[in-house]
Amino acid sequence: MHDFRLYIEYTARAIEAIGVLIIAIGAAIALFRFIFPLRHNSHRSYIVLRHELGKAILLGLEILVAADIIATVVTEPSLERVLTLGLVVLIRTFLSLSLQVELEGRFPWQPRKPEAEQPR
């Protein structure tokens, strides 16, 4: 049983590393594309940079939440650990929700705007 917990802990750490890498690589790509536009006729847009950075952070946060849940399953179940997980998930969910509202201009439960009205 100890080996099983160890493998799950390694899995949780690997998923955490993937989440951090997604945020870091996404930010690097967004900044690179902002500084060095791939097309000569494309313009540098702060709004596009924020949108791309937000997407990378949002994806990374979702993966980090999954890693936290897996890591909590491995540890000894205590009220303190479960409350800590709940607080971390609550904070990350709030960040994800606020980022999604910032990026899309709507809450997830609201209908999508037509393509012509969405910012690029």
N, C-alpha and C positions, 0 to 999 in steps of 0.2 A: 504494500500500500504506500509505503514511503517513496518508492521509485515512481509510482503513478503521480503522486503529488509533485514530485520534483519535475517530471516531464510537463505537467500542466503549468507549473511556475515558469519553466523555460519558455513554454508556448506563450504565456501572458507577456513575458519580457520581450519576446520576439515581436509580438503584435504591437506592443508599446513602441518598440524601435521603428517598426514600419510606419506607425502613425506620426512619429517625430520626423522620419525621413520624408514622408509625403508633404508635411508642412514645410520643411526646409527646402526640398527640391522644388516644390510648387512656388515658393517665394523666390527662389533663385531664377527659375524660368520666367516668372512674371516680370521680375526686375530686368532680366536680360532682354526680354521682348520689349520692354518699355525703353530701355537705353539704346538698344540696337534694333530698330524696326526691321522686320524681314523684307517688307516691300518698301520701295522707295516712295511710293505715293501714299503710304499709310502715315498717319500722324500720331504723335505721342499723346496719349490721353490718360490723364490722371484717373478718370472714371473707369476706364478699361483696366488699368493697373489695380485699382481697388477691387474691382470685380474678380479678377484672376487671383489676387491674393486671398480674397474672401473665400473663393471656392476651394483653394488649397487648405486653408485653415479649417473650413467646415468639414471637409473630408477627413482631415487628420484628427479633429475632435471626435468624430463619430467612431473612428477606429480606436482612439484612446479610451473612450467609454467602454467599448467591448473588452479591451484589455483589462480595465479596472474590474469589470464584472467577473471575468475569468480568474483574475488574481484573488478576488474575494472568495470565490468558491474553494480555492486551494487552502486558504488559511483557516485557522480554527474559528468556527462561527462564534463570534461574541457580539454583544449589543454595540460595543464601541466600534468594532470593525464595520458592522452593517450600517451604523449611523454615519460613519466616515464615508463609506461608499455612497450612501444616499445623498450626502452633501456634495460630494464630488460630481456625481451624476447630475444632480440638480443644477450645479453651477455650469457644468459643460453643456447641459441641455439648454439653459438660458442663453449661454453664449452662442450655441448653434442656432437657436431661434432668432436671436437678435441679428446674427449675421445673415440668415436667410431673408429676414425682413429688409435688411440693408441692401442685399444684392438684388432681390426680386421686387422690392417695393410692395409686398403683400405678405399676409400671414399664410402659413401652409394650408389652412382650411378655406382660404378665399379662392374664388375661381381665378384662373390665369387671365392675364390681359391678352388681347390679340397681339400677334407678332409685330404689327406695325407700330404699336404703342410702347413696346418694351425697349429700354435703353440698351445700347450695344457697348 
